[in-house]
Amino acid sequence: MSALLAAEWTRLTSTRLWLWGVLAALGSGGLIGLLALVGPENFTPPLPGLDTSQGTHVLLGLLGFTVFAPALLGTIAVSSEYRHRSITTTALFAPRRWTWLVAKLVIYAGAGLAYGAIAATTAGASLFGVATLKGITLGLPAATVAALLARIALAMAVYSMLGVAVGALLRNQVTALVAVGAYFYMIETVLMIVPGIKALYPYLPGGATAALTGFTYLADAIAGQTGAAEAHLLSAPAGGAVLVCYALIAAAVAVVAPLRRDIM
Amino acid sequence: MNVEVRGLTKTFGPASAVTDLSFEARAGIVTGFLGPNGAGKTTTMRMMLGLVAPTSGTATFGGRRYADLSHPSASVGAVLDSAGFHPAHTARDHLRVYARMGRYGPARVEQVADLTGVSAFADRLTRTLSTGMRQRLSLATALLGDPQVLLLDEPSNGLDPQGIAWLRHFVRELAAAGRTILVSSHVLGEIENTADHVVVIRDGRLVTTGPITGLYATATVLARSPQADLFAAKLGQSGIRVERRQPDLLRVHRLSTAEVAAAAASHGVMLHEITPERPTLEQAFLDLTGGSG
C-alpha cells in the first residue's frame, strides 16, 4: 500500500492539479476576506454586520459552501485516469483494483485537508484582518471562529474523498463533474422542498455538511420560507461521520460494481 | 515462465469475441500471435492480464493467474496500446509514477528510458509525443519490473522502419535471454523474422499453432496443362484444393511436384510445366484463415 500511496502522491504532485488546488483554496479564502471587506450589512438583502455573531457565521458558512471545489479535484483525480486511459497501466501494476482506489482516497483526503487548511487559514486571517482594519471586533470569539474554520477544513477533506468515490463510480469525467456540481447546488436544495424528504435532511450530504461546518443558513432559510419547523441537524462529529460514511459507501460501490467492469 | 491459455472464451451479449481458445507461449522463444484485425487478439491479451473478465477459461503465467502473481509487474510486462498517458505528465513523470507503484527505484527509470530510447524525449509532455515515441514509452513502462514475460499487442504500430528493426532486434535479445514473448500482429512481415512459433486465430478461434516453419508446409505447385479443366476436375474429386490462375494454369495446394506429376499421369493428363511455389507467409496465412484476411 505504501508503494501505491507514493505513486498517487507522485501523480498528484507531477501535474499542475495541485497548483490549481492551492490557487482555488487561496481564492475561496480570499473571497471571504473580500466579502468581509464589503461587509454583510451592505449585501442585498442586508445581513447583520461582522460585529454580530450571525454576520460572522454567514461569512464562515459561505466558505463552507465552497467544499465542492476539493470534491471536484478528487473527482478529476479518478475520472482523468479513465479519460486518458492510464487506467490500463494502473490496473496492470495493481491488479487488485480496490487497492489503488483506497490509495487515491487516502492521498486525496490528505490533499483535501491541506486545501481546507489553506482556505480556512486564508479566510481566518482575512476576517481578523478586515475586523482590525474596520476597527471592529468579530461577532464570535476567536476560539469559536478557529473551531468553525477547522470544521470546514475537515469537511473539505471528507468531500475530497467523496469526489474520488464519485469519480470511480461514474468514470466519465464530464458526467462526474456535472453530477457532483448539480447535486450540491441543485438537487439537494430541490429535495429540501419535498416535505417528507426534509426530515431526512440531517442525514443527506448537505445536512451532514451543515452539521459539520455549523452553517445552517440554508436549512434555516427553507424552514423560514416553508413555515415548517427547523430541521434539527446532527452534532458536528455525527455529521462528519455521516459524510465519511457516504464516501465509504460510494467507494465500496465503486469497488464492487464499476471497478469490476472490463477495461477495454 | 511459460504462459498457458486454456479454453478462454469471451462473449459480449450474443456476440462471441473469443471462443474456447487454448495455446501456450514458452520461455526463450518469441511466439507470434497472428490474426486479422478484429480476430480477438486484443481481447485475448486483456483477458490474460485480468483487464477483461473471461466468460470462461483461464490464462496463467507459471501456473498462476495474473492477479494472483505476488509481484505482477515484475513477472509480466504488457504493451497494449499507445494511449494511456496523462497529457500533462512528461515521459519521465509517467515512468516515475509507475516505478513507485511497482517499487522500482529512480535508477530503474533511467535504465529503461535508455534501453528504449525514451531518454531522448524524457522531459517532453506526453501529449506532444508521436505514436512511435508513445510505443517506446509504453515499452519502457512494461520493462520497469524487468519481467519474465512480455505481451506486446501490435507493438510496431506507428514505428518507423528503423524503429521496427530496433524492436525486432530487441525482442529477439529478450527471448535469447530466456524471456517469454508473445507478440500480436496482423502484419505478417513483422512476425516472419521475429517469431519462432505462431498462434493463428480468426473470429476468436484458433486456426493453427506450431513452429513458424510449419506455415510453409502449405506448399503449392503451379501446373500448366492444355487439359487444365479435366485435371482440375480430377484433383477436385480427390479432395485436393485447386485454384485457376490462367485458363491453362492451375495452382495445386498441399501436393509436391512429384505428387502432382503422379496425379497427372494416373489421370492421363498432359503437363507442360510444373513449378514448385514457396509460399509467402502472407499466402500461407490467407490459406489458413480462409482467404479474406
HADDOCK unambig.tbl for C-alpha pairs under 7 A between the chains (distance, minus, plus):
assign (segid A and resid 3 and name CA) (segid B and resid 100 and name CA) 5.70 0.50 0.50
assign (segid A and resid 3 and name CA) (segid B and resid 101 and name CA) 5.01 0.50 0.50
assign (segid A and resid 3 and name CA) (segid B and resid 102 and name CA) 6.87 0.50 0.50
assign (segid A and resid 3 and name CA) (segid B and resid 103 and name CA) 5.97 0.50 0.50
assign (segid A and resid 4 and name CA) (segid B and resid 101 and name CA) 4.99 0.50 0.50
assign (segid A and resid 6 and name CA) (segid B and resid 100 and name CA) 6.17 0.50 0.50
assign (segid A and resid 7 and name CA) (segid B and resid 97 and name CA) 4.90 0.50 0.50
assign (segid A and resid 7 and name CA) (segid B and resid 98 and name CA) 6.62 0.50 0.50
assign (segid A and resid 7 and name CA) (segid B and resid 100 and name CA) 4.94 0.50 0.50
assign (segid A and resid 7 and name CA) (segid B and resid 101 and name CA) 5.05 0.50 0.50
assign (segid A and resid 10 and name CA) (segid B and resid 97 and name CA) 5.78 0.50 0.50
assign (segid A and resid 11 and name CA) (segid B and resid 97 and name CA) 5.90 0.50 0.50
assign (segid A and resid 14 and name CA) (segid B and resid 89 and name CA) 6.69 0.50 0.50
assign (segid A and resid 14 and name CA) (segid B and resid 93 and name CA) 6.56 0.50 0.50
assign (segid A and resid 15 and name CA) (segid B and resid 88 and name CA) 5.85 0.50 0.50
assign (segid A and resid 15 and name CA) (segid B and resid 89 and name CA) 6.17 0.50 0.50
assign (segid A and resid 84 and name CA) (segid B and resid 84 and name CA) 5.43 0.50 0.50
assign (segid A and resid 84 and name CA) (segid B and resid 85 and name CA) 6.03 0.50 0.50
assign (segid A and resid 84 and name CA) (segid B and resid 86 and name CA) 5.82 0.50 0.50
assign (segid A and resid 85 and name CA) (segid B and resid 83 and name CA) 6.55 0.50 0.50
assign (segid A and resid 85 and name CA) (segid B and resid 84 and name CA) 4.26 0.50 0.50
assign (segid A and resid 85 and name CA) (segid B and resid 85 and name CA) 6.89 0.50 0.50
assign (segid A and resid 86 and name CA) (segid B and resid 84 and name CA) 3.92 0.50 0.50
assign (segid A and resid 86 and name CA) (segid B and resid 85 and name CA) 5.36 0.50 0.50
assign (segid A and resid 86 and name CA) (segid B and resid 86 and name CA) 6.81 0.50 0.50
assign (segid A and resid 92 and name CA) (segid B and resid 73 and name CA) 6.93 0.50 0.50
assign (segid A and resid 93 and name CA) (segid B and resid 72 and name CA) 6.63 0.50 0.50
assign (segid A and resid 93 and name CA) (segid B and resid 73 and name CA) 5.47 0.50 0.50
assign (segid A and resid 93 and name CA) (segid B and resid 101 and name CA) 6.66 0.50 0.50
assign (segid A and resid 93 and name CA) (segid B and resid 102 and name CA) 6.32 0.50 0.50
assign (segid A and resid 95 and name CA) (segid B and resid 67 and name CA) 5.33 0.50 0.50
assign (segid A and resid 96 and name CA) (segid B and resid 67 and name CA) 6.79 0.50 0.50
assign (segid A and resid 262 and name CA) (segid B and resid 51 and name CA) 5.74 0.50 0.50
assign (segid A and resid 262 and name CA) (segid B and resid 52 and name CA) 4.33 0.50 0.50
assign (segid A and resid 262 and name CA) (segid B and resid 53 and name CA) 6.27 0.50 0.50
assign (segid A and resid 263 and name CA) (segid B and resid 51 and name CA) 5.21 0.50 0.50
assign (segid A and resid 263 and name CA) (segid B and resid 52 and name CA) 5.87 0.50 0.50
assign (segid A and resid 264 and name CA) (segid B and resid 52 and name CA) 6.94 0.50 0.50
